[in-house]
């Protein structure tokens, strides 16, 4: 229970979060601040034990839409056992980081810049190799950051939990579940893409859905990716992850979970989740490479 009095409560919200505060992990951490476009974003930094530390290798953990940093704490213990320094970032419009100018989510199109700010912080503190851990929208942000960051050569891989590979697929599935007719769904896509109709959405810039479609852009992927996804995800369709893995079997390893609901893979089988991450990480050909070596092998 995160807050309130359970005996007197008349309503509540179930959450997949297992830890609501970093101190609950029982691991040493520190609060840090990361400069971003509109100010300073708070983050948590976890340094691994000196006995297992992998110098120069960091993990950046990115939470999902409508969530908080605490949602990613499930991935901290395994990252620590692998010797990674972990940075748990906040991003625009999540209630912790400064809001964007329009106060709207842009499905990763703008938010990835706050991940880039985290990458810059890590590099300035000694990071040579970076693994991005993205959850849901955070996975979409990780994909954007890996493609667009000037420091992309330092990203040696991504761990994506219930990722959004294509927003059309995800939004259409949610609209269908809500009983919305297909023509209305397509109208919504048109509005999101339209510069003239920004007054409807309140977005500062239209959403370029094609640039966020990593199924159509699968040939452009160039980082090893581990996908952890429940086959019964009712928010982000599992089929998109399966399609991505079939399009790029050379880069994408898909691990299926019998989880119902969204981003609950760790909750259902933490041992399998963490073992999958460890096995994948130790198989990375670039895990011990310098940024120059990593760039040369890509």
C-alpha positions as CSV (number, residue, x, y, z in Angstrom):
1,X,0.0,0.0,0.0
2,X,1.6,3.3,-1.1
3,X,-0.7,5.7,0.7
4,X,-4.0,6.1,2.4
5,X,-5.8,4.0,5.0
6,X,-6.9,0.6,3.7
7,X,-9.5,0.2,6.4
8,X,-11.2,3.5,5.6
9,X,-10.7,3.6,1.9
10,X,-13.7,3.5,-0.4
11,X,-11.8,3.3,-3.7
12,X,-8.3,2.4,-4.8
13,X,-6.1,1.7,-7.8
14,X,-4.3,-1.6,-8.4
15,X,-0.7,-1.1,-9.6
16,X,1.9,-3.3,-11.0
17,X,4.6,-1.5,-9.1
18,X,6.3,-3.7,-6.5
19,X,8.4,-0.9,-5.0
20,X,7.0,2.6,-4.6
21,X,10.2,4.2,-3.3
22,X,13.9,3.4,-4.0
23,X,14.8,2.8,-0.4
24,X,12.5,-0.2,-0.4
25,X,15.1,-2.1,-2.5
26,X,17.5,-2.0,0.4
27,X,20.3,-0.9,-2.0
28,X,22.4,2.3,-1.7
29,X,21.2,5.1,-4.0
30,X,21.4,8.8,-4.4
31,X,19.1,11.5,-5.7
32,X,20.6,13.3,-8.7
33,X,19.5,16.1,-11.0
34,X,19.8,16.0,-14.8
35,X,19.6,19.2,-16.9
36,X,16.8,18.9,-19.5
37,X,15.2,21.3,-22.0
38,X,12.9,23.1,-19.5
39,X,14.9,22.9,-16.3
40,X,16.2,20.0,-14.2
41,X,14.8,16.5,-14.0
42,X,15.2,14.4,-10.8
43,X,16.7,10.9,-11.1
44,X,17.9,8.1,-8.9
45,X,21.4,6.6,-9.2
46,X,22.2,3.1,-8.0
47,X,25.9,2.2,-7.9
48,X,26.7,-1.5,-7.8
49,X,28.8,-3.2,-5.2
50,X,32.5,-2.8,-5.8
51,X,32.9,-6.6,-5.9
52,X,30.7,-6.9,-9.0
53,X,31.0,-3.5,-10.7
54,X,31.6,-3.4,-14.4
55,X,33.4,-0.1,-14.8
56,X,32.1,2.1,-17.5
57,X,28.8,0.2,-18.1
58,X,25.5,1.8,-17.1
59,X,21.8,1.1,-17.4
60,X,19.3,3.8,-18.0
61,X,15.7,2.9,-16.8
62,X,12.7,4.6,-18.5
63,X,9.2,4.3,-17.2
64,X,5.9,4.2,-19.2
65,X,3.1,6.6,-20.0
66,X,1.1,7.9,-17.0
67,X,3.6,6.2,-14.6
68,X,6.4,7.2,-12.3
69,X,10.1,6.3,-12.0
70,X,9.2,3.7,-9.3
71,X,7.7,1.4,-11.9
72,X,11.2,0.6,-13.2
73,X,12.6,-0.3,-9.8
74,X,11.8,-3.9,-10.6
75,X,14.8,-3.9,-13.0
76,X,17.4,-2.5,-10.6
77,X,18.4,-5.6,-8.6
78,X,19.4,-7.6,-11.7
79,X,21.2,-4.7,-13.2
80,X,23.1,-4.4,-10.0
81,X,24.1,-8.0,-10.0
82,X,25.4,-7.6,-13.5
83,X,27.6,-4.8,-12.2
84,X,25.8,-1.9,-13.9
85,X,25.4,1.5,-12.5
86,X,21.7,2.3,-12.9
87,X,20.1,5.7,-13.6
88,X,16.4,5.9,-13.2
89,X,15.2,8.9,-15.1
90,X,12.1,11.1,-15.2
91,X,10.9,12.8,-18.3
92,X,8.7,15.7,-19.4
93,X,5.0,15.6,-18.3
94,X,5.4,12.7,-15.9
95,X,4.9,14.9,-12.8
96,X,8.5,14.8,-11.7
97,X,10.4,16.3,-14.6
98,X,9.6,19.8,-15.9
99,X,6.6,19.8,-18.3
100,X,7.0,20.4,-22.1
101,X,5.8,23.7,-23.5
102,X,2.5,22.1,-24.5
103,X,2.1,19.8,-21.5
104,X,1.3,16.9,-23.8
105,X,2.7,13.4,-24.3
106,X,4.2,13.0,-27.8
107,X,4.5,9.2,-27.8
108,X,8.3,9.3,-27.5
109,X,8.8,11.8,-30.3
110,X,9.9,14.6,-27.9
111,X,10.4,12.6,-24.6
112,X,13.5,10.8,-26.0
113,X,15.5,14.0,-25.5
114,X,15.2,13.6,-21.8
115,X,16.6,10.1,-22.2
116,X,19.4,11.7,-24.1
117,X,20.0,14.1,-21.2
118,X,20.3,11.0,-19.0
119,X,22.8,9.5,-21.5
120,X,24.8,12.7,-21.3
121,X,24.8,12.6,-17.5
122,X,26.0,9.0,-17.5
123,X,28.8,9.7,-20.0
124,X,29.9,12.8,-18.0
125,X,30.2,10.4,-15.0
126,X,32.3,7.8,-16.7
127,X,29.9,5.7,-18.8
128,X,31.4,4.1,-21.9
129,X,28.7,1.6,-22.6
130,X,25.0,2.0,-21.9
131,X,22.0,-0.5,-21.8
132,X,18.6,1.1,-22.1
133,X,15.8,-0.5,-20.1
134,X,12.5,0.7,-21.4
135,X,9.0,-0.1,-20.2
136,X,6.0,0.4,-22.5
137,X,6.3,4.1,-23.7
138,X,9.8,4.0,-22.2
139,X,10.6,1.3,-24.7
140,X,9.5,3.6,-27.6
141,X,11.7,6.3,-26.1
142,X,14.6,3.9,-25.9
143,X,14.2,3.0,-29.6
144,X,14.2,6.7,-30.5
145,X,17.2,7.5,-28.4
146,X,19.2,4.6,-29.8
147,X,18.4,5.9,-33.3
148,X,18.8,9.6,-32.8
149,X,21.3,10.2,-30.0
150,X,24.6,11.7,-31.0
151,X,26.0,9.1,-28.5
152,X,24.2,6.2,-30.1
153,X,27.5,4.3,-30.4
154,X,27.7,4.0,-26.7
155,X,24.3,2.2,-26.5
156,X,25.2,-1.5,-26.6
157,X,21.7,-2.9,-26.3
158,X,18.1,-2.5,-25.1
159,X,15.9,-4.4,-22.7
160,X,12.3,-3.6,-23.6
161,X,9.4,-4.7,-21.4
162,X,5.9,-4.7,-23.1
163,X,7.3,-2.3,-25.8
164,X,5.4,-0.1,-28.2
165,X,7.0,-0.9,-31.6
166,X,4.2,0.9,-33.5
167,X,1.8,3.4,-32.1
168,X,-0.8,2.7,-34.8
169,X,-1.1,-0.9,-33.8
170,X,-1.2,0.0,-30.1
171,X,-3.7,2.9,-30.4
172,X,-6.0,0.9,-32.8
173,X,-6.0,-2.0,-30.4
174,X,-7.0,0.2,-27.5
175,X,-9.7,1.9,-29.5
176,X,-11.1,-1.4,-30.6
177,X,-11.2,-2.5,-26.9
178,X,-13.1,0.7,-26.1
179,X,-15.6,0.0,-28.8
180,X,-14.7,2.9,-31.1
181,X,-15.5,2.5,-34.8
182,X,-12.6,2.1,-37.2
183,X,-13.3,5.3,-39.2
184,X,-13.1,7.3,-36.0
185,X,-9.7,5.6,-35.2
186,X,-8.4,6.6,-38.6
187,X,-9.7,10.2,-38.1
188,X,-7.7,10.3,-34.9
189,X,-4.5,9.3,-36.7
190,X,-5.1,12.1,-39.2
191,X,-5.6,14.6,-36.4
192,X,-2.4,13.5,-34.7
193,X,-0.4,14.0,-37.9
194,X,-2.0,17.3,-38.9
195,X,-0.2,20.6,-38.3
196,X,-3.4,22.5,-39.0
197,X,-5.4,20.5,-36.4
198,X,-3.0,21.0,-33.5
199,X,-5.6,23.1,-31.8
200,X,-7.6,19.9,-31.4
201,X,-4.8,18.0,-29.6
202,X,-3.0,20.8,-28.0
203,X,0.3,19.5,-29.3
204,X,3.0,21.9,-30.1
205,X,4.0,19.7,-33.1
206,X,2.1,17.0,-35.0
207,X,3.0,13.4,-34.3
208,X,5.0,11.8,-37.0
209,X,3.6,8.3,-36.7
210,X,5.8,6.9,-39.5
211,X,9.0,7.9,-37.6
212,X,7.7,6.0,-34.5
213,X,6.8,2.8,-36.5
214,X,9.7,0.4,-35.8
215,X,7.9,-2.4,-37.6
216,X,8.1,-0.5,-40.9
217,X,11.6,0.7,-39.9
218,X,12.8,-2.7,-38.8
219,X,15.7,-2.7,-41.3
220,X,17.1,0.4,-39.5
221,X,17.5,-1.3,-36.1
222,X,21.1,-1.8,-35.3
223,X,21.2,-2.7,-31.6
224,X,20.7,-6.0,-29.8
225,X,17.3,-6.0,-28.2
226,X,15.7,-8.2,-25.6
227,X,11.9,-8.1,-25.6
228,X,10.0,-9.3,-22.5
229,X,6.2,-9.4,-23.2
230,X,3.1,-11.0,-22.0
231,X,1.1,-12.8,-24.6
232,X,-2.2,-11.5,-23.1
233,X,-1.2,-7.9,-22.8
234,X,-4.4,-5.9,-23.1
235,X,-2.8,-2.5,-23.7
236,X,0.2,-3.0,-26.0
237,X,-0.5,-6.0,-28.3
238,X,2.0,-8.9,-28.1
239,X,1.6,-9.4,-31.8
240,X,3.7,-6.3,-32.5
241,X,6.6,-7.7,-30.5
242,X,6.3,-11.0,-32.3
243,X,6.3,-9.3,-35.7
244,X,9.4,-7.3,-34.7
245,X,11.2,-10.4,-33.7
246,X,10.3,-12.2,-36.9
247,X,11.5,-9.2,-38.9
248,X,14.8,-8.9,-37.1
249,X,15.7,-12.3,-35.7
250,X,19.4,-11.4,-35.9
251,X,18.9,-8.6,-33.3
252,X,15.7,-9.2,-31.4
253,X,15.3,-12.0,-28.8
254,X,11.6,-12.3,-27.7
255,X,10.8,-13.9,-24.3
256,X,7.1,-14.7,-23.8
257,X,5.3,-14.5,-20.5
258,X,1.9,-15.8,-19.5
259,X,1.0,-12.5,-18.0
260,X,-2.4,-10.8,-18.1
261,X,-2.4,-7.1,-18.1
262,X,0.3,-4.6,-19.1
263,X,3.9,-4.5,-18.0
264,X,3.4,-7.3,-15.5
265,X,5.9,-9.7,-16.8
266,X,8.3,-9.4,-13.8
267,X,5.4,-9.6,-11.4
268,X,4.3,-12.9,-12.8
269,X,7.7,-14.6,-13.0
270,X,10.5,-12.4,-11.6
271,X,13.0,-15.3,-11.8
272,X,12.4,-15.8,-15.5
273,X,12.5,-12.1,-16.2
274,X,15.8,-11.6,-14.4
275,X,17.4,-14.8,-15.8
276,X,16.4,-13.7,-19.3
277,X,18.1,-10.3,-18.8
278,X,21.3,-11.9,-17.4
279,X,21.6,-14.5,-20.2
280,X,21.0,-11.9,-22.9
281,X,23.4,-9.4,-21.3
282,X,26.3,-11.9,-21.0
283,X,25.8,-12.9,-24.6
284,X,26.2,-9.3,-25.9
285,X,29.2,-9.1,-28.3
286,X,29.6,-5.5,-27.4
287,X,29.2,-5.7,-23.6
288,X,32.9,-5.3,-23.0
289,X,33.7,-3.1,-25.9
290,X,34.8,0.5,-25.9
291,X,32.6,3.1,-27.7
292,X,35.1,3.1,-30.6
293,X,35.0,-0.7,-30.8
294,X,31.2,-0.7,-30.6
295,X,30.9,1.8,-33.4
296,X,33.3,-0.2,-35.6
297,X,31.3,-3.5,-35.1
298,X,27.9,-2.0,-35.9
